[in-house]
Amino acid sequence: MSELSPTTQAVLDAFRTNHTGQGCLAAALRAAADQAAPEKQLEDIAYIHESYIDGMRDALACIEIIADELEAQ
């Protein structure tokens, strides 16, 4: 098996550290949202159009809401 990227490894580690069923998925979603944050993915973020960044943050917030719902079950 090939080595995973640090981003993918962070998501997998989050999934593996929480063994409570839906909590595993919630932890993985949170890690994915964290790893996909604009600050981690875009070089020269200060020069990227602000509405793009806002849209990306909105999408990540949706992932966080899904994780919240899963943890609440």
Secondary structure, 3 states (H helix, E strand, C coil): CCCCCHHHHHHHHHHHHCCCCHHHHHHHHHHHHHHCCHHHHCCCHHHCCHHHHHHHHHHHHHHHHHHHHHHHC
